[in-house]
Amino acid sequence: MWQKHSKKIIIQRNNKPAKIKLNKRQITTRQRQLKLKQLKQKATHKYKSTIKPTTQAHPKKNKRNKWKTEHPHKPQPNRTQMTKQTKNSGNKKRIISPKKLFDSTKGYPGEGPAKENNSRGKANRTSKDRGDQHFNNTLKMWKTQHTDDMEDIGKLNTIGHDIWYSSPPKLQWNNLQGNICALNMRGRGEMLDRQNLWSAMAKSHTMIIILSDHRCTEPQLKNFQTEIEDGWIGLNTERRMKCIHSPARNKHVGGITIAVHPIISRYITLDTPFQLDDPRGWGRWTCTALAGKEKIIIIGTYGPTKNTDDDAVQSMWQTQEKLMGEINREERESDPQQQYIKDITEHIREIQKKKYKVILMGDTNINWNADTLANTEWKNNMADRGMLNTIKTFWPSTTNIHTFAPTGSWIDHIYVDKKLLLKGAIRE
């Protein structure tokens, strides 16, 4: 920046000042101004130097000075006036699109027949109306065959919730209601019986199946899973069911599978802060985690039962008795059943500490009506963990349940976290 009131012009060149002197006596005022201007231009062009300002001007003041220089006789407008002036300055030539022109032969917008396939995304149908659009192919096996007499037949042949004869609830995308079923297979049995079983699962809208004691070893699980999917969902579908397996140690006893229908398998998560199967690796239970509004752990279990046959060296009881010898003394119980009660209670406690709700289903081989130390300890542990027996909760007068023989012991149970029951997760 030039120092206007100085008689000397200071120019920086290689950090050294150069001085130019003017003789005021021989140059008139007008000539002095012209000469000064020429010297400035000459010095700037010759040395290409950087001129340091004596003071730093404010940016807003520079804008005002620029306006006064360009428009000396006009007052400076405020910011709003400048914005309007700038916007209006570019609208001198307007081009009207042909699409905006009104054609009287076509009528007003919205008149006439609707266009075909006029899809507008979610505005065209709500989530409730959409139902299960993403899983239509997987629901083709779920055909409802219901008559007026079926409910009466169900009352004569069922104890607890009637999931076989009553009409299943309608499936909706934002309000899934279906059944969860646990079965002790005692081996796979005949092929025809298994096909009828998968068909019954489909007709009853069962979303989760827990199968215990299917006696499938690791090499047999793949074919077993394909068979379930074929009879329950159907093959060649876009969505596949998900299975969690705990294979049997041998072909004589054991094995647990949790099969989850594609309609709800999208909620399955493997990212849990705890182990999802038996921590000791004995195959006494396995789990699956569902992450929705509530974080839920579903446990499918098969507890050990004492075998009086001395020749059954590969039974669960004798196998686990041998494995108990590897446990530390402070953790070891008196027998496999007591060890099972202690270990599964500790696992449930660990799950609940992580704010998960628990549903426990399967064959515990603990008789509810027996006056034994194991049964008393089991009931107390479940009560301490806030786990309620669903049959005793909904039907407290029920004393015995057996599904295989005219008489038998009540060893298959369903336990649900009390907080889930209070929220209406289990309905009649």
Beta strands, then each sheet from edge to edge (+ up, - down):
strand 1: 11-13
strand 2: 16-18
strand 3: 179-184
strand 4: 206-212
strand 5: 242-246
strand 6: 256-260
strand 7: 268-269
strand 8: 285-291
strand 9: 295-302
strand 10: 357-363
strand 11: 387-389
strand 12: 412-417
sheet 1: 1+ 2-
sheet 2: 3+ 4+ 6- 5+
sheet 3: 7+ 8- 9+ 10+ 12- 11+
end
